[in-house]
Amino acid sequence: MAYLVIWEPEAQAAMRKLDKAAIEQISKKVLEMAGDPHHFLSKLVGIPLYRLRAGDYRLFVLILDSKKEVHILRISHRKNAYK
């Protein structure tokens, strides 16, 4: 069973600022990830979040396994993602 993907307002705002190619790349990766998030996501050290790589962008994600939900919290370009 696939997880429900929930886009938080900050992530939605970031998506609106991206070019069409980046939006398509991120959307494709998110759809792929929704089937089995633990296969595609990497755990971040020290905080309960995960990271998804989509080209030059990083998506910061919270997984709620009990509800079968994936919350996309933030999208950043890789050069600014971890600052």
Helices and strands as residue ranges (DSSP letters): E 4-7, H 9-16, H 20-35, H 37-40, E 42-43, E 50-54, E 57-64, E 69-77
